[in-house]
C-alpha cells in the first residue's frame, strides 16, 4: 500500500490587486521555497491581466478571485476561511522571499510553542532593512522596526511577510477585513498578545520588498486608512483611557484646523493627514465602524491586561 503524503504545514496567501508588473516574480519566489506548502492567491478583482498571469504560472496556485477590491485585510480574511494548514503566511504581491524564508519562519514557530506569529526581515531594493516587525508608540501608532534587534521578541509582526498559527489567529478574532488596508497586522498583533501569545522577529528570513507597489505611499487614501485604522485599532484593543484620549486628541486637532488656517492664511498643510476633509472622513469612518469595534473589543479573549501590554510596549501609563 502506498503511503499517503502528509499535508504541508503552511499555506502562503498572496493578496494582489493590479499586480501584473510584479506578481510573477513573487510567485516564482514562493515556488522556490525549500519547504512544501500550499499557495492561495487572492485576486482583488484585478483588470490589468493579473488573473491571466496567475492562471498561467507553472506553480498552479489556488486562486480566490473576489468580485470587488477588498483590500489587503479583506483578502487575507477571505483566504483564512479556506486555509486548512497549521500555519498561514501573509505575503504582499510585491515581495520576493528568499528560498529559506518559509522554512526559517516555520522553524521559529515550531521552536516556541508560546509564539503565534513570526515576522520576516523585509528589505528594500538596496538591501537595507525596511521592517523587522512592528513597535508601538506612545500615541498608539505602529511603526516598522527598521534595524536588526538583539531581542527577537517584538510587539508585532509586519504583515508584508509573516507566518502565523492559523488556529491562534482565528481564536483571536481573525483578520479585521473592515480595515481594508494598513494596521491589520498591528491590530492582529494586539489581539494575539492580549490572548497571551508572543510575536517573534526572524532576521535571517529575508524578503525583498517593493514597498507601496499597489498603494501610493503618501497619498490621501494612504493617510486616511492609517489615521482611521489606528483609531479603530485602539478602540478594539487598547486600554479605554488610551483609546478615548487618542480619539479626543484627533477630533480636537481636526476642530482647530479651520482656526489654524485663518491664522496662517495661505500656508498649505504639510501632509494630507492634516487636511480637514481627510480627517473628517477618518472620523466618519470610525463612527460608522464603532459598534463593530466595540463588539470586537468585548469578544476578544484576554489573558493579559490591556494596561500591562500598553505599559510594556508603548512605555506610557
C-alpha positions as CSV (number, residue, x, y, z in Angstrom):
1,X,0.0,0.0,0.0
2,X,1.3,3.4,-0.9
3,X,1.8,5.8,1.9
4,X,-0.4,8.9,1.8
5,X,1.8,12.0,1.9
6,X,1.1,14.2,4.9
7,X,-0.2,17.7,4.1
8,X,2.3,20.6,4.3
9,X,2.2,22.7,7.5
10,X,1.8,26.0,5.8
11,X,-0.4,27.9,3.3
12,X,1.1,31.0,1.7
13,X,-1.5,33.6,1.0
14,X,-0.6,36.3,-1.6
15,X,-3.1,39.1,-2.0
16,X,-2.9,41.0,-5.2
17,X,-4.6,44.0,-6.9
18,X,-3.5,45.1,-10.4
19,X,-0.2,43.2,-9.7
20,X,0.7,42.3,-13.3
21,X,4.0,44.0,-13.1
22,X,5.3,42.0,-10.1
23,X,3.1,39.1,-9.3
24,X,5.1,36.7,-11.5
25,X,8.3,37.4,-9.6
26,X,6.5,36.9,-6.3
27,X,5.1,33.6,-7.3
28,X,8.5,32.5,-8.7
29,X,10.0,33.1,-5.3
30,X,7.2,31.3,-3.5
31,X,7.5,28.3,-5.8
32,X,11.2,28.2,-5.0
33,X,10.7,27.7,-1.3
34,X,12.6,24.7,0.2
35,X,9.6,23.5,2.2
36,X,6.5,22.1,0.7
37,X,3.5,24.4,1.1
38,X,0.2,25.4,-0.4
39,X,-0.3,28.7,-2.1
40,X,-3.5,30.7,-2.4
41,X,-3.6,33.9,-4.5
42,X,-6.4,36.3,-3.6
43,X,-7.1,38.4,-6.7
44,X,-8.9,41.6,-5.7
45,X,-10.9,41.9,-8.9
46,X,-7.8,43.0,-11.0
47,X,-8.5,44.1,-14.5
48,X,-4.9,44.5,-15.8
49,X,-4.1,41.0,-16.9
50,X,-3.2,39.8,-13.4
51,X,-5.7,37.0,-13.5
52,X,-4.3,35.6,-16.7
53,X,-0.7,35.7,-15.3
54,X,-1.7,33.8,-12.2
55,X,-3.6,31.2,-14.2
56,X,-0.6,30.7,-16.5
57,X,2.0,30.4,-13.7
58,X,3.7,27.0,-13.6
59,X,3.2,26.6,-9.8
60,X,-0.6,26.5,-10.4
61,X,-1.6,28.2,-7.2
62,X,-5.1,28.0,-5.9
63,X,-6.9,31.3,-6.9
64,X,-9.6,33.1,-4.9
65,X,-10.9,35.8,-7.1
66,X,-13.1,38.4,-5.3
67,X,-15.8,40.3,-7.1
68,X,-14.5,43.6,-5.8
69,X,-11.4,45.0,-4.2
70,X,-11.5,44.1,-0.6
71,X,-8.0,45.4,0.2
72,X,-5.2,43.6,1.8
73,X,-7.1,43.0,5.1
74,X,-10.2,41.8,3.2
75,X,-8.1,39.5,1.0
76,X,-6.3,37.8,3.9
77,X,-9.7,37.4,5.8
78,X,-11.3,35.8,2.8
79,X,-8.4,33.3,2.4
80,X,-8.3,32.4,6.0
81,X,-11.7,30.8,5.6
82,X,-10.3,28.2,3.2
83,X,-6.9,27.6,4.9
84,X,-6.6,24.1,6.3
85,X,-3.0,24.0,7.4
86,X,-1.4,24.7,10.8
87,X,0.3,27.9,9.7
88,X,-0.8,30.7,7.3
89,X,1.7,33.1,5.8
90,X,0.8,36.6,4.8
91,X,2.7,37.9,1.8
92,X,2.5,41.0,-0.3
93,X,2.4,40.6,-4.1
94,X,5.4,42.9,-4.5
95,X,7.6,40.7,-2.1
96,X,10.2,38.2,-3.2
97,X,11.1,35.9,-0.3
98,X,14.4,34.1,-0.2
99,X,14.3,30.3,-0.7
100,X,14.6,29.6,3.0
101,X,12.1,32.2,4.1
102,X,9.3,29.8,4.9
103,X,11.5,27.2,6.5
104,X,13.0,29.7,8.9
105,X,9.6,31.1,9.9
106,X,8.3,27.6,10.4
107,X,11.3,26.6,12.5
108,X,10.9,29.7,14.7
109,X,7.2,28.8,15.5
110,X,8.0,25.1,15.9
111,X,10.7,26.1,18.4
112,X,8.5,28.3,20.5
113,X,5.1,27.0,21.5
114,X,4.2,30.3,23.1
115,X,4.7,32.3,19.8
116,X,1.8,32.8,17.4
117,X,3.5,34.9,14.8
118,X,6.9,35.2,13.2
119,X,7.9,38.3,11.3
120,X,10.5,38.2,8.4
121,X,13.1,40.8,7.6
122,X,11.7,43.0,4.7
123,X,14.5,44.5,2.6
124,X,14.4,47.5,0.3
125,X,15.9,47.2,-3.2
126,X,19.3,48.4,-1.9
127,X,19.4,45.7,0.8
128,X,18.7,47.9,3.8
129,X,16.1,46.8,6.3
130,X,12.6,48.1,5.9
131,X,11.0,46.2,8.7
132,X,11.8,43.6,11.3
133,X,8.4,43.8,12.9
134,X,6.3,46.5,14.4
135,X,6.8,48.7,17.5
136,X,4.1,50.6,19.3
137,X,4.5,54.3,20.0
138,X,3.2,56.3,23.0
139,X,0.3,57.7,20.9
140,X,-0.7,54.3,19.6
141,X,0.9,54.3,16.1
142,X,2.5,51.1,14.8
143,X,6.0,51.8,13.3
144,X,8.3,49.5,11.5
145,X,11.4,48.3,13.4
146,X,13.9,49.0,10.7
147,X,17.0,47.9,12.5
148,X,18.1,44.4,13.5
149,X,17.4,43.9,17.1
150,X,19.1,41.5,19.5
151,X,15.7,40.8,21.2
152,X,13.7,38.7,18.8
153,X,10.5,39.2,20.9
154,X,8.8,42.2,19.3
155,X,5.4,43.7,19.8
156,X,4.0,42.9,16.4
157,X,4.6,41.4,13.0
158,X,4.8,43.1,9.7
159,X,2.0,41.8,7.5
160,X,4.0,42.1,4.4
161,X,5.8,38.7,5.0
162,X,4.9,36.8,8.2
163,X,3.8,33.4,9.4
164,X,1.0,32.8,11.9
165,X,-0.6,29.9,13.7
166,X,-3.9,29.7,11.9
167,X,-5.9,28.4,15.0
168,X,-4.5,31.2,17.2
169,X,-5.4,33.8,14.6
170,X,-9.0,32.5,14.3
171,X,-9.3,32.3,18.1
172,X,-8.2,35.9,18.5
173,X,-10.9,37.1,16.1
174,X,-9.4,36.6,12.7
175,X,-8.4,39.5,10.4
176,X,-10.1,42.9,10.6
177,X,-11.4,42.9,7.0
178,X,-13.1,46.3,7.6
179,X,-9.7,47.9,7.8
180,X,-9.2,47.4,4.0
181,X,-5.5,48.3,4.1
182,X,-3.0,49.2,6.8
183,X,-2.9,48.4,10.6
184,X,-4.5,45.0,10.1
185,X,-1.2,43.5,11.2
186,X,-0.7,45.7,14.3
187,X,-4.4,45.2,15.3
188,X,-3.9,41.4,14.9
189,X,-0.7,41.6,17.0
190,X,-2.5,43.4,19.7
191,X,-5.2,40.7,19.9
192,X,-2.7,37.8,19.8
193,X,-0.7,39.4,22.7
194,X,-3.9,40.0,24.7
195,X,-4.6,36.3,24.3
196,X,-1.2,35.6,25.8
197,X,0.9,34.8,22.7
198,X,4.3,36.1,21.8
199,X,5.5,37.6,18.4
200,X,8.9,36.8,17.1
201,X,11.3,38.6,14.7
202,X,13.3,36.2,12.4
203,X,16.2,38.3,11.0
204,X,17.5,35.5,8.8
205,X,14.2,35.2,6.9
206,X,14.9,37.8,4.2
207,X,12.3,39.2,1.8
208,X,13.0,41.7,-1.0
209,X,10.1,44.2,-1.0
210,X,9.0,46.9,-3.4
211,X,7.2,48.9,-0.8
212,X,4.0,50.6,-1.9
213,X,3.7,49.0,-5.4
214,X,0.0,48.6,-5.1
215,X,-0.8,51.6,-3.0
216,X,0.6,55.1,-3.4
217,X,2.6,55.9,-0.2
218,X,1.8,59.4,1.0
219,X,-1.4,59.6,-1.0
220,X,-4.7,60.8,0.6
221,X,-6.0,57.3,0.8
222,X,-2.8,56.1,2.5
223,X,-3.2,58.7,5.2
224,X,-6.9,58.2,5.5
225,X,-6.6,54.4,6.1
226,X,-3.7,55.0,8.5
227,X,-5.4,57.5,10.7
228,X,-8.8,55.8,10.6
229,X,-7.4,52.3,11.3
230,X,-5.1,53.5,14.1
231,X,-8.1,54.8,16.0
232,X,-10.2,51.7,15.3
233,X,-7.3,49.5,16.5
234,X,-7.1,51.5,19.7
235,X,-10.8,51.2,20.3
236,X,-10.7,47.5,19.6
237,X,-7.6,46.7,21.6
238,X,-6.0,49.4,23.8
239,X,-6.9,50.5,27.4
240,X,-10.2,52.5,27.3
241,X,-8.4,55.7,28.6
242,X,-5.8,55.5,25.8
243,X,-8.5,55.0,23.1
244,X,-10.6,57.8,24.5
245,X,-7.6,60.1,24.7
246,X,-6.3,59.5,21.2
247,X,-9.8,59.8,19.7
248,X,-10.4,63.0,21.6
249,X,-7.0,64.4,20.5
250,X,-7.6,63.6,16.9
251,X,-11.0,65.2,17.0
252,X,-9.7,68.3,18.8
253,X,-6.9,68.8,16.3
254,X,-9.4,68.4,13.5
255,X,-11.7,71.0,15.0
256,X,-8.9,73.5,15.4
257,X,-7.7,73.2,11.8
258,X,-10.0,75.9,10.4
259,X,-8.8,78.3,13.1
260,X,-5.2,77.5,12.3
261,X,-5.9,78.0,8.6
262,X,-7.3,81.5,9.4
263,X,-4.3,82.4,11.5
264,X,-1.8,81.1,8.9
265,X,-3.7,82.0,5.7
266,X,-2.0,80.7,2.6
267,X,0.0,78.1,4.3
268,X,-0.6,74.6,2.8
269,X,-0.9,71.7,5.2
270,X,2.4,69.8,5.1
271,X,0.8,66.3,4.7
272,X,-2.7,65.1,3.7
273,X,-3.4,63.8,7.2
274,X,-3.7,67.5,8.3
275,X,-6.3,68.3,5.7
276,X,-9.7,69.0,7.3
277,X,-11.6,66.9,4.7
278,X,-9.4,63.9,5.2
279,X,-9.6,64.0,8.9
280,X,-13.4,64.4,8.8
281,X,-13.6,61.3,6.5
282,X,-11.5,59.4,9.0
283,X,-13.7,60.4,11.9
284,X,-16.8,59.4,9.9
285,X,-15.2,56.1,9.1
286,X,-14.5,55.4,12.8
287,X,-18.1,56.4,13.7
288,X,-19.6,54.0,11.2
289,X,-17.4,51.2,12.4
290,X,-17.7,52.0,16.1
291,X,-20.4,49.4,17.0
292,X,-18.4,46.6,15.3
293,X,-15.2,47.8,17.0
294,X,-16.8,47.7,20.4
295,X,-18.2,44.2,19.8
296,X,-14.7,43.0,18.8
297,X,-13.3,44.6,22.0
298,X,-16.0,42.8,24.1
299,X,-15.5,39.5,22.5
300,X,-11.6,39.4,22.4
301,X,-10.1,36.5,24.5
302,X,-7.9,38.2,27.1
303,X,-5.3,36.6,29.4
304,X,-3.0,39.6,29.6
305,X,-4.4,43.0,30.7
306,X,-4.6,45.8,28.1
307,X,-2.9,48.1,30.6
308,X,0.0,45.8,31.2
309,X,0.6,45.4,27.4
310,X,0.4,49.2,26.9
311,X,2.9,49.9,29.6
312,X,5.2,47.2,28.4
313,X,5.2,48.1,24.7
314,X,4.2,51.8,24.5
315,X,6.1,52.9,27.6
316,X,3.3,55.1,28.8
317,X,1.0,54.8,31.8
